């Protein structure tokens, strides 16, 4: 049975071109079963940069998390000319992260010797990750906490709205622009 994997995508350099292209490349390399709406979000960390477009994509694959990172995400980042700068929050053509891998809690090697956790810790921290993922799997329990992803996203959104007085996300499109 294939693995059910959620990949979060974000872009703030030519985002109108790069985010749809990343989804197109995913469709060429694996079975894409669902794509969340696209949201425009303010940057986190390094604030003086353009807003991001974020989405989440549900794929089915027989690949391991390490293979997805190296073969699929690595290819997308190369094709879209992702440049890694010392500040991990710097502007980028594409950012792609494995957020969920089935209901597993694990660590995997991304091919650079760094261990990465699944579920991605950002899922429980940031609305720009949680909301698109919850759009795909609202009733799916977070693998570590058991909290349904829809509730997790609502809670994070409410916390940010209380803190900043406004929503951190604006829906851009229900579907990926052609």
C-alpha positions as CSV (number, residue, x, y, z in Angstrom):
1,X,0.0,0.0,0.0
2,X,1.5,3.4,-1.0
3,X,2.5,5.9,1.6
4,X,0.3,9.0,2.1
5,X,2.5,12.0,2.4
6,X,1.8,15.7,2.9
7,X,4.3,18.2,1.4
8,X,4.0,21.9,2.3
9,X,5.0,24.3,-0.4
10,X,5.8,28.0,-0.1
11,X,7.3,30.6,-2.4
12,X,7.9,34.4,-2.3
13,X,10.1,34.9,-5.3
14,X,8.0,34.9,-8.5
15,X,5.4,33.0,-6.4
16,X,2.7,33.3,-9.1
17,X,5.0,31.2,-11.4
18,X,7.0,29.0,-9.0
19,X,4.2,27.6,-6.7
20,X,2.1,26.3,-9.6
21,X,5.3,25.0,-11.3
22,X,6.2,23.1,-8.1
23,X,2.8,21.4,-8.1
24,X,3.1,20.6,-11.8
25,X,6.5,19.0,-11.1
26,X,5.1,17.0,-8.2
27,X,2.4,15.7,-10.6
28,X,5.1,14.6,-13.1
29,X,7.0,12.7,-10.4
30,X,4.3,11.1,-8.2
31,X,0.6,10.6,-7.7
32,X,-0.9,13.9,-6.4
33,X,-4.3,13.1,-4.8
34,X,-5.2,16.5,-3.4
35,X,-4.0,20.2,-3.3
36,X,-5.1,22.7,-0.7
37,X,-6.2,26.2,-1.5
38,X,-3.3,28.7,-1.9
39,X,-2.9,31.2,0.9
40,X,-0.9,34.5,1.0
41,X,1.0,34.8,4.3
42,X,3.3,37.2,5.9
43,X,6.9,36.1,6.3
44,X,8.1,34.6,9.6
45,X,11.5,35.4,11.1
46,X,13.0,37.6,8.5
47,X,10.1,40.2,8.0
48,X,11.5,42.6,5.4
49,X,10.7,40.5,2.4
50,X,7.7,39.8,0.1
51,X,4.7,37.8,1.3
52,X,4.5,34.1,0.6
53,X,2.1,31.9,-1.2
54,X,1.6,28.6,0.7
55,X,-0.2,25.4,-0.1
56,X,-0.1,21.7,0.9
57,X,-0.1,18.7,-1.4
58,X,-1.2,15.2,-0.6
59,X,0.8,12.5,-2.6
60,X,0.9,8.7,-2.7
61,X,4.2,7.1,-3.2
62,X,6.2,3.9,-2.4
63,X,9.2,6.1,-1.7
64,X,10.7,6.5,1.8
65,X,10.8,10.0,3.4
66,X,14.6,10.2,2.6
67,X,13.9,9.3,-1.0
68,X,11.1,11.9,-1.3
69,X,13.4,14.6,0.1
70,X,16.3,13.7,-2.1
71,X,14.6,12.6,-5.4
72,X,11.4,14.6,-5.5
73,X,11.9,17.7,-3.3
74,X,15.6,17.9,-4.3
75,X,14.6,17.8,-8.0
76,X,11.9,20.5,-7.6
77,X,14.2,22.8,-5.7
78,X,16.9,22.4,-8.3
79,X,14.5,23.0,-11.2
80,X,13.1,26.1,-9.6
81,X,16.6,27.3,-8.7
82,X,16.2,27.3,-4.9
83,X,19.2,29.1,-3.3
84,X,19.9,28.3,0.3
85,X,21.1,31.3,2.3
86,X,22.5,31.4,5.8
87,X,19.2,32.7,7.1
88,X,16.7,29.8,6.6
89,X,13.9,32.4,6.5
90,X,15.3,34.3,3.5
91,X,13.3,34.8,0.3
92,X,13.1,31.7,-1.9
93,X,11.7,30.5,-5.2
94,X,10.3,27.4,-3.5
95,X,10.3,25.8,-0.1
96,X,9.1,22.2,0.1
97,X,8.9,20.2,3.3
98,X,7.5,16.8,4.2
99,X,5.0,17.5,6.9
100,X,3.3,14.1,7.4
101,X,4.3,10.6,6.3
102,X,1.3,8.3,7.0
103,X,0.7,8.6,10.7
104,X,4.4,8.1,11.5
105,X,6.6,9.8,14.1
106,X,10.1,9.4,12.8
107,X,13.4,11.1,11.8
108,X,14.9,10.8,8.4
109,X,18.1,11.9,6.6
110,X,17.5,14.5,4.0
111,X,20.7,13.6,2.2
112,X,22.8,16.3,3.7
113,X,23.6,14.5,7.0
114,X,20.9,16.4,8.9
115,X,18.2,14.5,10.6
116,X,14.6,15.9,10.0
117,X,11.6,15.1,12.1
118,X,8.2,13.9,10.9
119,X,5.7,15.3,11.7
120,X,7.3,18.6,10.8
121,X,7.3,20.7,14.0
122,X,6.0,23.7,12.0
123,X,2.7,21.9,11.7
124,X,2.0,22.6,15.4
125,X,3.5,26.1,15.4
126,X,2.4,28.1,12.3
127,X,-1.0,28.7,10.6
128,X,0.7,28.9,7.2
129,X,1.5,25.2,7.5
130,X,-1.4,24.0,9.6
131,X,-4.3,25.6,7.7
132,X,-3.4,24.2,4.2
133,X,-2.6,20.7,5.7
134,X,-5.9,20.8,7.6
135,X,-7.8,21.7,4.4
136,X,-6.6,18.3,3.1
137,X,-7.0,16.2,6.2
138,X,-9.2,18.0,8.7
139,X,-10.1,15.0,10.8
140,X,-6.6,13.4,10.7
141,X,-5.1,13.2,14.2
142,X,-1.7,14.8,14.7
143,X,0.6,11.8,15.0
144,X,2.1,13.1,18.3
145,X,-0.8,14.9,20.1
146,X,-3.8,13.2,18.6
147,X,-5.5,16.6,18.0
148,X,-7.5,16.6,14.8
149,X,-5.7,18.8,12.3
150,X,-8.7,21.0,11.7
151,X,-8.9,21.8,15.4
152,X,-5.1,22.4,15.5
153,X,-5.4,24.9,12.6
154,X,-8.3,26.7,14.2
155,X,-6.5,27.0,17.5
156,X,-3.3,28.3,15.9
157,X,-5.3,30.8,13.8
158,X,-7.2,32.0,16.9
159,X,-3.9,32.5,18.8
160,X,-2.4,34.6,16.1
161,X,-5.6,36.7,15.6
162,X,-5.6,37.4,19.4
163,X,-1.8,38.3,19.3
164,X,-1.8,40.4,16.2
165,X,-5.5,41.4,15.8
166,X,-5.8,40.0,12.3
167,X,-5.6,36.8,10.3
168,X,-2.2,35.8,9.1
169,X,-3.6,34.1,6.0
170,X,-5.5,35.4,3.0
171,X,-7.0,32.9,0.5
172,X,-5.5,33.6,-2.9
173,X,-7.1,30.7,-4.9
174,X,-9.2,27.6,-4.3
175,X,-7.1,25.9,-6.9
176,X,-3.6,26.4,-8.4
177,X,-3.7,29.0,-11.1
178,X,-2.9,27.6,-14.6
